């Protein structure tokens, strides 16, 4: 079976985790800091804070911006549930934005259209552009709209580690966050690197970094400079009590453990090789699928050289094919090929239909009705791509 995505684990990854198992710290130890430093260097951000998963990263980001009841956050509808759900976690309202019908990306135009739909645009405190499939949004244009309206940006970069975009005329790595308050990553097994589960927030703002770090661990701090109750924090001679900690606000247990971070650090060293292989496989797909372009075509990419290539989605004209998407997926599965759909537009979920009834987002619907993610992961060989494309071609021939 060729799955749509799969982690690539080598003996050095196993050795890195085994070293932690043989050491003194399974959590709260030095592997966490090493991974954070390596990630910050990889994406060229001053600060990286590791956490439990990508959803935790997004939740921590909205918490760090003090978003809450009465606030509105713009979220593109084509994304995973977590991007919208974290807004609801803090009691804020989601303002769903449409996306480009071919790329699935939030654009400056669809962002402006969403803002025009807002009852009071002044209540919009943030937007969360999603770098879907590994392809970054046009952050320059989106940041211009955000500056005009006066709200912050949080990048949902869970698909896009290793990608890049243009910022003020320069190439910026996804995660460097030159145009946003923070960027959020996921290290689920099908992502660019694997930690089992794992996530991170990167930022250029030292205060946001401190706040995210506090909130991921119950809102607790052991930094003497942050203590407000000096009479309890210090002994009669003015020395800090060694057991003392304070909680200025409640947080969560969103920590990543040393086992995860040791694996993550080992995987980061392979990111360049992983990304190069993904690009090679994507280029092979592009070439072989050209003959099927009347019915199957790749999702257009703005710049394949700067793409994180998390997924390889295609757009299929199912009515012209004469088969439903479910039938195509079943036939591919019977041929030993796994596929997936990324994603059901979030505004169509029952919970959000109940909150925001009657919402029509034709771009997101058009993308969803045609998209299908084909297998893409570094351990694939060229013959695997050939197998997938030949299976698709066979389906087209059978229905011709």
MARVEX-297020 format. One record per residue (C-alpha): residue in three letters; y, z, x. Coordinates in pm, whole numbers, plus 50000, padded with zeros to 5 digits. Example, Ala and Ser with C-alpha at 12.3 -4.5 7.8 and 13.67 -1.06 7.14 Angstrom:
# MARVEX-297020
ALA495505078051230;SER498945071451367;
This chain:
# MARVEX-297020
UNK500005000050000;UNK503474991150127;UNK505795017649975;UNK509465010549910;UNK510375036750172;UNK508665060150416;UNK509525083350704;UNK508705074051063;UNK507335104451249;UNK506185102851612;UNK504535127951844;UNK507885138751987;UNK509025148251635;UNK505865168751591;UNK506395184951930;UNK509965194551840;UNK508805212451525;UNK505875228451707;UNK508275242351966;UNK510175260251691;UNK506935273651546;UNK506075288351885;UNK509525303851926;UNK511325333751780;UNK513385317151505;UNK512095297751207;UNK515535299551045;UNK518965311051152;UNK518255301551513;UNK519615277951778;UNK518025245951645;UNK520535245451359;UNK523545245351588;UNK521985219251815;UNK521375195951521;UNK524905200951390;UNK526385192851731;UNK524185161951764;UNK525115149551417;UNK528835155251476;UNK528595135251798;UNK526575107751630;UNK529135101751354;UNK532175110851568;UNK533305139051340;UNK534645171951480;UNK532555192851239;UNK529075189851088;UNK527485216650871;UNK523765213850801;UNK522415224250462;UNK519315223250244;UNK519595187850101;UNK522025160949996;UNK522695176749658;UNK523625209449829;UNK525965189950057;UNK527765174549760;UNK527915207849578;UNK529355225149884;UNK531975197849918;UNK533275201349562;UNK533255239249599;UNK535215237049923;UNK537935217149746;UNK538195244249477;UNK537335220049200;UNK536615236548867;UNK537375238348495;UNK540325216848397;UNK539835193148689;UNK538555157448667;UNK536495139348931;UNK535845101948938;UNK532205092549000;UNK530755057149000;UNK528045054148739;UNK525555036548968;UNK524385065549183;UNK521815093049185;UNK522205120748927;UNK523395146049186;UNK526755129049245;UNK527855136048889;UNK525885168048839;UNK527645187049118;UNK530925180948936;UNK529465197048628;UNK528045225748838;UNK531635237148904;UNK532775231548545;UNK534895200748612;UNK534825168948405;UNK533275136348524;UNK535305104648482;UNK532745077048525;UNK533935045448697;UNK532395011148673;UNK531154992448980;UNK531004957249112;UNK528184940548914;UNK526644924349222;UNK526964951049494;UNK526874982049271;UNK529814996449469;UNK532915014249350;UNK535974993049422;UNK539694999449414;UNK539864978549096;UNK537124997848913;UNK538665030549034;UNK542045020648887;UNK540395010448560;UNK538745044648536;UNK542045062248607;UNK543715041948332;UNK541065055848094;UNK541845092048184;UNK543615112847921;UNK545825127248195;UNK545525111048541;UNK547325140848694;UNK544205161748630;UNK542125139448857;UNK541605160549170;UNK538995139949353;UNK536805109049357;UNK533355105149512;UNK532825069549635;UNK529115062549689;UNK527975041249984;UNK525145025949786;UNK522005012049954;UNK523565018750295;UNK526614996750236;UNK529985014150257;UNK532655009949995;UNK535994995250100;UNK537365029350190;UNK540745015750298;UNK541535002249952;UNK540025032449776;UNK542005056249997;UNK545215037749905;UNK544555043949537;UNK543735080549606;UNK546965085049800;UNK548955068849521;UNK547535092649263;UNK547355122849493;UNK543655131749486;UNK541035138249754;UNK537975117649845;UNK534455130249911;UNK532155103250050;UNK528625103249913;UNK527135089650234;UNK523555099750155;UNK522455063150193;UNK524655053450483;UNK524035072550807;UNK524575047251086;UNK526875025350879;UNK530575019150934;UNK533735006650764;UNK537294996350852;UNK539895024250857;UNK543495016850954;UNK542404985651137;UNK539685003051336;UNK535925005751295;UNK534955040451171;UNK531415053451149;UNK530345066650812;UNK530675104250848;UNK533705103451074;UNK535715108450753;UNK539035093650867;UNK540045085750507;UNK538305113750318;UNK538165151550307;UNK534415152250371;UNK531305130550390;UNK527905141950259;UNK524475131850388;UNK520855134750282;UNK517865135450517;UNK515125130750259;UNK512055112850403;UNK513115078350279;UNK516615081150429;UNK517815069250771;UNK516385100250939;UNK513975125650793;UNK514105163550785;UNK511605167750501;UNK514525179450294;UNK517925184150448;UNK521565175150423;UNK524925179050593;UNK528665178450535;UNK530955163450799;UNK534715167350810;UNK537755165651033;UNK539305196450871;UNK538405229151049;UNK539225250750746;UNK537025229850517;UNK534255232450777;UNK534565270450783;UNK534545272150405;UNK531495249650369;UNK529665270650630;UNK530475302750440;UNK529515288650102;UNK526125276450223;UNK525225312650310;UNK526185333550006;UNK529915331850087;UNK529255356550367;UNK531005358650703;UNK530425379251015;UNK533575366851192;UNK535795397051270;UNK538925375951241;UNK538085368450877;UNK537525404650770;UNK539945418950514;UNK538565454650499;UNK539285466250852;UNK538645502750767;UNK535045494450678;UNK534615467650943;UNK535465489651243;UNK534475523451383;UNK537055550551470;UNK537555534751814;UNK538395501051656;UNK535135483851749;UNK533545460551495;UNK530495476151333;UNK527525454951443;UNK525965453351098;UNK529125444850908;UNK529735413650700;UNK532015404650411;UNK531855382150106;UNK535245370149990;UNK533695347449727;UNK530145340949606;UNK528225312549764;UNK524665299549769;UNK521615300149990;UNK521935263950095;UNK520965268650459;UNK518805244450655;UNK516115261150866;UNK515275256051234;UNK512125236351146;UNK514175210750955;UNK516895209051217;UNK514505205051509;UNK512975175251331;UNK516445162251244;UNK517665164251603;UNK514585145751725;UNK515035119151457;UNK518735114751540;UNK517775103151888;UNK515965073851722;UNK518675064551473;UNK519805034351673;UNK516265020851698;UNK515585028051331;UNK518745009951224;UNK518084980151451;UNK514624976051300;UNK515964978750945;UNK518534951651023;UNK515854928851165;UNK513674933550857;UNK516654927450627;UNK517504895250809;UNK513924883450766;UNK514104891050393;UNK517374871650372;UNK515794841050532;UNK512554841150336;UNK514174848649999;UNK516514818850024;UNK513874796749864;UNK513764819649558;UNK517534821249513;UNK517484805649167;UNK515834837149031;UNK515814863349312;UNK518704869649547;UNK519644898249778;UNK522434921749680;UNK525484907949867;UNK526514928550171;UNK530104929750293;UNK529064932450658;UNK525414933750755;UNK526384944451108;UNK527964976450974;UNK525404983650705;UNK523275015050707;UNK520434995050544;UNK518885024050358;UNK517525000950087;UNK516904963950044;UNK517724956949679;UNK517554922849516;UNK519004910149191;UNK516414893448968;UNK517134872048663;UNK514324886848456;UNK515034866248140;UNK514884834048345;UNK511664846248502;UNK510194853348160;UNK508974887748268;UNK510374922648226;UNK511194943648530;UNK508294966648445;UNK505914936948446;UNK507214925148784;UNK506874960148931;UNK503344962948794;UNK502304929448939;UNK503754939049278;UNK501984972549264;UNK498714954649190;UNK499384934549507;UNK499824966749706;UNK503624966649708;UNK505784995849595;UNK509234990449449;UNK511885012349289;UNK515075010249082;UNK518275025049225;UNK519625036148978;UNK519765040748603;UNK523555043248549;UNK524285080148514;UNK526575075548213;UNK523495063548020;UNK521645096548067;UNK521305117247744;UNK523345146347879;UNK526295124347973;UNK526045102847660;UNK526495135347469;UNK529525145247677;UNK531205111247689;UNK529925090747391;UNK530645053947352;UNK531375047447719;UNK530845011147820;UNK530645001848188;UNK529544965348195;UNK529504961748574;UNK527114990648618;UNK524954978548333;UNK524794943348478;UNK523774956748819;UNK521134979748672;UNK519594952948452;UNK518884930648756;UNK518294953649055;UNK514984961049225;UNK514534977849565;UNK511954961049788;UNK510144979350071;UNK512304987150376;UNK511465012450648;UNK511285010751028;UNK507475011051055;UNK507184978650856;UNK506144948051054;UNK507234912250997;UNK504014904350813;UNK504834931550560;UNK508044913550470;UNK506124880950443;UNK503614898050212;UNK506364910649982;UNK508174877349960;UNK504924857949912;UNK503974881349628;UNK507344875549462;UNK506984838149509;UNK503534839749353;UNK504924857449047;UNK507564830349013;UNK504944803149044;UNK502684819548785;UNK505514820348532;UNK506944785848605;
